[in-house]
Each structure stands twice: as structure tokens, then as C-alpha cells.
Amino acid sequence: MSTRSFLARPTPTGYTGIYVHLDGAPAAKLPLLLAAFQYRFGRDLEAMTGHLVDDVAVGWEELGSDLLDQAPPPIVAALTGGDRWSSRTLDGLITPDGSPPVRMTVTERTAAEQDLAWGYVLRPHGIEVIAVQHAASGPVVRWDADPRTDFRNPAAWPLASPARPAPGPPSATPAPAAPSAARTSVGR
């Protein structure tokens, strides 16, 4: 599904980030980003932001299950239903005039005019979720939130306080979400 979004890092004036073409809704992106932070990147926000925002030449076609590397099998199964797919960048784009594609940068000044539905700013205390066409900022989901949470209902999101820093290494695997919070697989 082509719900366009962006991933960004905070700046002194707002944020700067990169375009993501597929699966941009919070129910798909939040579980993947939380699990990637907690497991693949070992709660190292700078490493995660470098990989997802800074090290991308043009933009992302989609984020894949490779971001779940190091996650416990029950987390992977809950988020993907057992499917595996690789993250793909937009580096192979061909422009109408044959020139090389340029980086698809998104900032607080350009997001609304780029026809994006959602934005995810990777802040020290959590992931800020921005409904781009409706707001310039949004709630921040805690980094230690269980990736298996049902993120279809924003009223139930585990929110962070602004002063709360990213937590240290996990002491145990997060508890599963309540049965009433059953979710569908993220991704494809």
C-alpha cells in the first residue's frame, strides 16, 4: 500500500528526514520502528537514525523485516506473520531527463506540500507521530513500548513525556499485548 511517509531526526528548528513510499500508517510503521530500536539497533538511537535517515541516498521504497534482525522470534512472528522481506531504497529511480535522482529530503517546511500522510521523528524520548495534512507536530510514543501494541487506536498509544530519555538495554522481552489488542501483520 502506498501510504507515503517520512522518517526524520529532530533539528533545532523542527526536523529533517527522508521519504518512505510504502506502508506509512502508524499501525505498520510504529511496530517496526520500535522493534528495530529495541533489538536490531540495541537501543542506540544515533545508529538507528544514521541508518534510516542519514545513510539513504534518495529515499526508501519500503522498510523490511530485516529491521527486525536480533528481535526474538515471537516478536518477529507477531509483526510479520512469518513473512520476510528486505528493505528497499529508491536509488534505482530513473528521472525523465536521465539525470541522477536527488535525495528526497523532508523538513518541517516542506512536509505538507509533498503529499505525505505521516511523519515519524526519531526523538530521544520516543517516536513523534505526525499526521502531516492535519498537524505540524504530534504525540510521542515511548521507545520502550511493546511493538505488539495495537497502534490502530491513537488513544491507546503508550506516550512519552518530553523529558524522558531513551531507555537503556532491555532487561527482558516486553510482555505481549492484551488479547483485545490483536493486530495484523505489518508490511506487505
N, C-alpha and C positions, 0 to 999 in steps of 0.2 A: 504494500500500500504506500502511496506517495504522499504521506503527510510530512511536508518539509519542515525542518527544524534547524537549530544550530547548537553547537557546544561552544562555551566561552570561558575565558578566565576573567576575573574582575580586574579593573583598572582604576586609577584614582577618580576618573570621571564617569565610569559605568562598567563597560566590558568590551572585550574584543574576542572574536571567535571565528568559527569555520562552519560552513554549510554542511548539512546532512540531508540527503534526499529521501530516504525511506524510513518508515516506521517511527515517526516523530512524536506520537502521542505519549503522554506520561505513563500509561499502562504498559507500554513497550519499552520506553527509554529508562524510566526510573529503576526498575528491577535490574536491568543490565548494567547501568552505571554504578548502582550501589554494590552489586556483586563484584564488579571489576575493581572498584576501590578497595573493598574488604579483602579480596583474595588475590587476584592477579597482580595488583599493584601494592599489596601488603600495607594498605592504608597510607601510602606515600602519594599525597595529593600532587606534588610537583611532578613526579614521574608520570602519573596518570594524565595530568593536564598537558605535559610535554608531548606525550604520545598522541592524545586525542585532538589537541588544538594546535600546538606549535609545529609538530613534525609532519604535517599534512601539506603537500604541495598545492593542491587545488581545492579539494573538498572530499567528503565521504559520500559514496553511493549508499552504503549501509554499514552498520556496526554488526559484527557477527558474534557467534558463540565462542570464538577464540578469546573474547574478553572475559570469558568465564574460566579460563585456564587457572588452575590451582583451587577452584571452588570445589567443595565437597559434592560427590555425585548426587545426593538428594536435592541440593540447590540447583545444579545443572538440570536435572530431570524436571524439577518444578518449573523452571523458567523456559525450557526449550521443548519439553515433551520428548526429549531424546534426540531431537534433530541437531545436526552440526552444520555450520556454515561459516565461512571466513568473512571477516570484514573486508570491504572493497572500497578503494578510493576512486575518485573521478579523474585520475591522472591521464587516462587514455582518451579524453574528450577531443573531438575534432571541431575546431571553430569554423564558421562559414568562410572566412578568408584564408584559412590554412595556418594562421598564426598559432603559436603555442597558447594553451589555455592559461588564464591567470587565476591566482588564488581567489577563492570565493569568501572573502572576509565579511564578517557581520559585526557591526558595532551598535551601541545604543542609538546612534543617529541614523543608521541605515536599515535596521531590522524590519520596521513596519513597511517600508517601501519594497522589500524583497519578497513579498508574498509568502512569508513563513508563518506557520501556525504556532509553533512552540519554540522556546529557547531554554537552555539549561546552562546556568552559570555555575561553575565549579568553585564554590566559595570555601573558605577554611572551616566553616561550621556546618556545611551541607550543600545540597544542590538547590539553587534558586530556580523555580519553575515559572516561566513567563509565558502567558497566553498573549502572544505578540500583537494580535489585532485588537486586544481589549485592554492591555495594561503595559506600562513601561517596566514594571517590576512584579515580583510575585512571592509566594510563600517559599520558605526554605525547608526542604526535607532533610532530616538529620542523617549524617553519614553512617550512623550505627543502626539505621532502620533495617528491619528484616527485608531482604529483596523479594521475599514471597508475599509481602503485604499486597492486598488488593488496592492497586493505585487507580482504579477506575473512579473512585469516590474521593475527591479532594478533601471533603470534610473529615475523612478518617486518616489522612496522611499524618505520619509522625513528624511534627515540625520541630525545628531547631530554634533556640534562642540566638540572637545575633552575637552574643558574647561567647558562645560555646565553641571551642576549637575542635578540630577533627580528633576523634578518639585514637588512642594508641592501638597496638596489636590486639586482635581479638583473644579473649580468654577461653571462649567456647563457641561452638557453632550456634547462631541465633536460633531461637525457638521457632517452630513452624507457625504460620499464620493461623488464626482461628478458623474452624471449618466454614463459617459463614463468609469468610473472605477468600473463597476459592477463586482462582484466577485462570485465565487462559495463558497459553504459552506466548512468550514474546518472540518477535522475529517474523519470519517469513510467513 
